[in-house]
Amino acid sequence: MAVNRLESQGKLPSQIEPNPMQNISDPKVRMESEIQKSLDAEMIYPISNSDWISPVHVVPKKTGVTVNGWRVRIDYRKLNAATRKDHFPLPFIDQMLERLAAKTHYCCLDGYSGFFQIPVAPEDKDKTTFTCPFGTFVYRRMPSGLYNAPTTFQRCMSSKFSDYVKKIIEVFMNDFTVYGSYRRFIKDFLKIMQPLCSLLQ
């Protein structure tokens, strides 16, 4: 079982002050909806106090220059600056493409909410604290925005599929590509899907 750890380094201040949120109605509605969804899914829980508090921003989601929605993002920059870096390597895209070249069949999969499959270490949960107009909350599961989140997830996936990576599947964080020739592809696809679905259910 992979666990996201947030080991602090140096003597950096642990108190992270929130920034004031813009008083815009649409982003606030979006934020309230996201908070409620996360509470219902038991990904976060309310907390009364923490030495680590990060602010929440609602940023426009654009198509070109047109704003067609809002994204809720937690500003973990100060937490990330105080976090010991995990240097587990991410795959090189050019090498992945070379292995994928000349194959006849591909299946591309996106691990929906993949990061949230990884629990945050109990002793580090308070470091994920964020505050917003609707309260102060802590993550049970690994949120995006943490410096080591991509490498933590990559390590987990590389370990889970170690027998197949670079042979019949390429894994880049929460993106999976199963590949091969027709007959081999069908056989290998079934072999991959069972552990993948159980992992990301």
C-alpha positions in Angstrom: 0.0 0.0 0.0 1.4 3.4 -1.1 1.2 6.2 1.4 1.9 9.9 0.7 4.4 11.3 3.3 5.2 15.0 3.8 8.5 15.0 5.5 9.6 18.6 6.5 13.1 19.8 6.1 15.1 22.7 7.5 13.8 25.3 9.8 11.2 26.8 7.6 8.1 28.4 9.3 5.2 26.0 9.6 2.5 28.6 9.9 1.1 29.3 6.4 -1.2 32.2 6.3 -4.2 32.1 3.9 -4.7 34.8 1.3 -8.1 36.5 1.1 -10.4 35.1 -1.5 -12.0 37.2 -4.2 -15.6 38.0 -3.4 -17.0 36.6 -6.6 -20.3 34.6 -6.4 -19.8 32.0 -9.1 -16.4 30.8 -7.8 -17.8 30.6 -4.3 -20.7 28.5 -5.5 -18.2 26.2 -7.3 -16.0 26.0 -4.2 -18.9 25.1 -1.9 -20.0 22.4 -4.3 -16.4 20.9 -4.5 -16.1 21.0 -0.7 -19.4 19.2 -0.2 -18.5 16.5 -2.8 -15.2 15.9 -1.0 -16.9 15.6 2.3 -19.5 13.2 1.0 -16.7 11.1 -0.5 -14.8 11.2 2.8 -11.7 12.6 1.1 -11.6 15.5 3.6 -12.8 16.2 7.1 -13.2 19.4 9.1 -10.5 20.5 11.6 -10.5 23.2 14.2 -6.8 24.1 14.2 -3.5 23.4 12.4 0.0 24.9 12.2 -0.2 24.3 8.5 -2.8 26.2 6.6 -2.9 26.7 2.9 -5.3 29.0 1.0 -7.8 28.0 -1.7 -8.0 29.8 -5.0 -10.8 29.5 -7.6 -9.2 30.0 -11.1 -11.0 30.3 -14.4 -11.1 27.3 -16.7 -10.7 28.6 -20.2 -11.2 27.5 -23.8 -9.0 29.9 -25.6 -10.0 33.3 -24.1 -13.5 32.2 -23.1 -14.1 31.3 -19.5 -16.3 28.2 -19.4 -16.0 27.3 -15.7 -14.0 27.4 -12.6 -11.3 25.2 -11.0 -10.8 24.9 -7.3 -7.1 24.8 -6.4 -5.2 24.8 -3.1 -2.0 26.8 -3.0 0.5 24.4 -1.4 3.6 26.4 -2.5 4.8 27.2 1.0 4.1 23.6 2.1 6.0 22.3 -0.9 8.9 24.6 -0.1 9.1 23.0 3.3 8.8 19.4 2.0 11.7 17.0 1.5 11.7 16.2 -2.2 11.1 12.7 -3.5 13.3 12.2 -6.5 11.7 9.1 -7.9 12.1 9.5 -11.7 9.1 10.0 -14.0 9.3 8.2 -17.4 10.9 9.9 -20.3 8.2 10.7 -22.9 10.5 10.1 -25.9 11.4 6.6 -24.7 7.8 5.7 -24.1 6.9 6.8 -27.6 9.7 4.6 -29.0 8.3 1.6 -27.3 4.8 2.4 -28.5 5.8 2.9 -32.1 4.9 0.3 -34.7 2.4 -1.5 -32.5 -1.0 -2.1 -34.1 -3.4 -1.9 -31.1 -3.6 0.6 -28.3 -5.9 1.2 -25.4 -5.5 4.5 -23.5 -6.9 4.8 -20.0 -7.2 7.6 -17.6 -7.1 6.7 -13.9 -10.0 8.9 -12.7 -9.2 10.6 -9.4 -6.1 8.5 -9.3 -4.2 10.6 -6.7 -7.1 10.2 -4.3 -6.5 6.4 -4.2 -3.4 7.1 -2.2 -3.9 7.8 1.6 -1.9 10.6 3.3 0.2 9.3 6.2 -1.7 9.9 9.4 1.2 11.9 11.0 1.2 14.2 7.9 -2.5 14.8 7.4 -2.6 18.1 9.2 0.0 19.5 6.8 -2.7 19.3 4.0 -5.0 21.7 5.9 -6.7 24.3 3.8 -9.1 27.1 4.7 -11.9 28.7 2.7 -15.1 30.6 3.5 -16.8 27.3 4.4 -14.4 26.1 7.0 -11.0 24.5 7.5 -10.4 21.0 6.3 -7.8 18.3 6.1 -7.3 15.6 3.4 -7.5 11.9 4.1 -6.4 11.1 0.5 -3.5 12.6 -1.5 -4.6 15.8 -3.3 -3.0 17.2 -6.4 -0.8 20.2 -5.9 1.6 18.5 -3.4 5.2 18.5 -4.7 5.7 14.7 -4.2 2.2 13.6 -5.4 3.2 12.8 -9.0 6.3 10.7 -7.9 4.3 9.0 -5.1 1.7 7.9 -7.6 4.2 6.9 -10.2 6.1 4.8 -7.8 2.9 3.0 -6.8 1.9 2.3 -10.4 5.4 1.2 -11.5 5.5 -1.2 -8.6 2.0 -2.5 -9.2 2.6 -3.2 -12.9 6.4 -3.9 -12.7 5.9 -7.2 -14.6 4.3 -5.4 -17.5 5.8 -1.9 -17.7 7.9 -1.3 -20.9 6.6 -4.6 -22.3 2.8 -4.3 -22.8 1.9 -1.2 -20.8 3.2 2.3 -20.4 2.4 4.2 -17.2 2.8 8.0 -16.8 1.3 8.9 -13.5 -2.5 8.3 -13.9 -2.4 7.7 -17.7 -2.1 4.1 -18.9 -1.5 2.8 -22.4 -1.8 -0.9 -23.1 -0.3 -1.9 -26.5 0.7 -4.8 -28.7 -0.2 -6.8 -31.8 -3.8 -8.0 -32.2 -3.7 -11.5 -30.7 -1.2 -10.7 -28.0 -3.0 -7.4 -27.2 -6.3 -9.1 -26.4 -4.6 -11.6 -24.1 -2.5 -9.0 -22.4 -5.3 -6.5 -22.1 -7.4 -8.9 -19.9 -4.4 -9.6 -17.8 -3.8 -5.9 -17.1 -7.4 -4.8 -16.6 -8.3 -6.8 -13.5 -5.6 -5.4 -11.2 -6.0 -1.9 -12.7 -9.8 -1.8 -12.1 -9.4 -3.2 -8.6 -6.7 -0.5 -7.9 -8.7 2.4 -9.2 -12.3 1.4 -8.2 
